[in-house]
């Protein structure tokens, strides 16, 4: 008699996230948005302007902000400072095509400001790495009422 295998345990589907992608390069935004969409039923907003991204963060803070460091207007470092000052409690992923030292400095800064930094990644971001970051963001609890309405984010 062959031993029977235990019934498979269904895996819970990851929570759908509200994701804000911020990069001044449209091609990068398109690529990231396509990858995020292929990894689940996530609501994706994209922005090329750091100032407009701040407006979006103020109006309806996303669960996850994926942010390039090299931005016009307000660079990624300054954006992190403003976001932290206003109590953003969503997760953050930093991207950069710059030297790894810049990413490490930005990572330390984000952590010093108390942001929930999931990673500081070199461009291009691999799909597998993005999948892991999305899963981490989905597993993070948010404060009650966080992520919606005025005054919840920068």
C-alpha positions in Angstrom: 0.0 0.0 0.0 1.4 3.4 -1.0 1.3 6.0 1.7 -1.0 8.9 0.8 0.3 12.4 0.6 -1.2 15.0 2.9 -3.7 17.3 1.3 -2.0 20.4 -0.1 -2.5 23.5 2.0 -3.8 26.4 -0.1 -1.5 29.4 -0.1 -3.0 32.7 0.7 -2.8 35.1 -2.2 -0.8 38.2 -1.4 -2.7 41.3 -0.5 -3.2 43.7 -3.4 -1.2 46.8 -2.8 -1.5 50.4 -3.8 1.9 51.2 -5.4 3.3 54.6 -6.4 6.2 54.4 -8.9 8.4 57.5 -9.1 11.0 57.9 -11.8 11.8 60.6 -14.3 12.3 58.1 -17.0 9.1 57.0 -18.8 10.6 53.8 -20.1 11.6 52.7 -16.6 8.1 53.6 -15.3 6.5 51.5 -18.0 8.8 48.6 -17.3 8.2 48.7 -13.6 4.5 49.2 -13.9 4.3 46.2 -16.2 6.3 44.0 -13.8 4.2 45.1 -10.8 1.0 44.3 -12.7 2.3 40.9 -13.7 2.9 40.1 -10.1 -0.6 40.6 -8.7 -3.7 42.7 -8.8 -1.9 45.8 -7.5 -3.2 49.3 -8.1 -0.3 51.2 -9.7 0.2 54.9 -10.1 3.2 56.3 -11.8 4.7 59.7 -11.7 7.7 61.5 -13.2 7.6 64.6 -11.0 8.6 64.4 -7.4 6.4 67.4 -6.6 3.3 65.7 -8.1 4.3 62.5 -6.3 4.2 64.4 -3.0 0.7 65.6 -3.8 -0.4 62.0 -4.5 1.2 60.9 -1.2 -0.7 63.7 0.7 -4.0 62.8 -1.0 -3.9 59.0 -0.6 -0.7 57.4 0.7 0.1 54.2 -1.1 1.2 51.0 0.6 4.5 51.1 -1.3 6.6 53.9 -2.8 9.2 52.8 -5.3 11.4 55.8 -5.8 14.3 56.6 -8.0 17.0 58.7 -6.3 18.0 60.8 -9.3 15.0 63.1 -9.8 14.6 66.6 -11.0 12.8 69.2 -8.8 13.2 67.4 -5.5 15.8 64.6 -5.6 15.1 61.2 -3.9 17.0 62.1 -0.8 15.1 65.3 -0.2 11.8 63.5 -1.0 12.6 60.9 1.7 13.2 63.6 4.2 9.8 65.3 3.5 8.0 62.0 3.4 9.4 61.0 6.8 8.6 64.4 8.3 5.0 63.9 7.4 4.7 60.5 8.9 4.4 58.3 5.9 4.0 54.7 7.2 4.0 52.8 4.0 7.0 50.8 2.7 9.7 52.3 0.6 12.0 50.9 -2.1 14.8 53.0 -3.4 16.2 52.6 -7.0 19.2 54.1 -8.5 21.5 53.8 -11.5 24.2 55.6 -9.5 27.1 54.3 -7.6 26.4 51.7 -4.9 27.8 54.1 -2.3 24.9 56.6 -3.1 22.4 53.8 -2.6 24.0 52.8 0.7 24.0 56.4 1.9 20.3 56.8 0.9 19.5 53.6 2.7 21.1 54.8 5.9 19.2 58.1 5.7 15.9 56.5 5.1 16.4 54.2 8.1 17.6 57.2 10.3 14.3 59.0 9.4 12.3 56.0 10.5 11.0 55.0 7.1 10.1 51.4 6.5 12.8 50.8 3.9 12.5 47.4 2.2 15.5 47.8 0.0 17.9 50.0 -1.9 18.2 48.4 -5.4 20.4 49.1 -8.4 18.7 49.6 -11.7 17.5 47.6 -13.5 15.4 45.9 -10.9 15.0 42.2 -11.5 11.5 40.7 -11.5 12.3 38.2 -8.8 13.6 40.9 -6.5 10.5 43.0 -7.2 8.3 40.0 -6.4 10.0 39.6 -3.0 9.7 43.3 -2.2 6.0 43.3 -3.1 5.5 40.3 -0.8 7.3 42.1 2.0 5.2 45.2 1.6 2.0 43.1 1.5 3.0 41.4 4.8 3.6 44.7 6.6 0.8 46.0 8.9 -0.3 49.6 8.5 -1.6 51.8 11.2 -5.4 51.9 11.4 -6.7 54.4 8.9 -3.3 54.9 7.4 -3.1 55.3 3.7 -6.1 57.3 3.0 -7.3 60.8 3.4 -5.6 64.1 4.0 -2.9 64.4 6.6 -2.0 60.7 6.6 1.1 61.3 4.5 3.3 64.1 3.4 
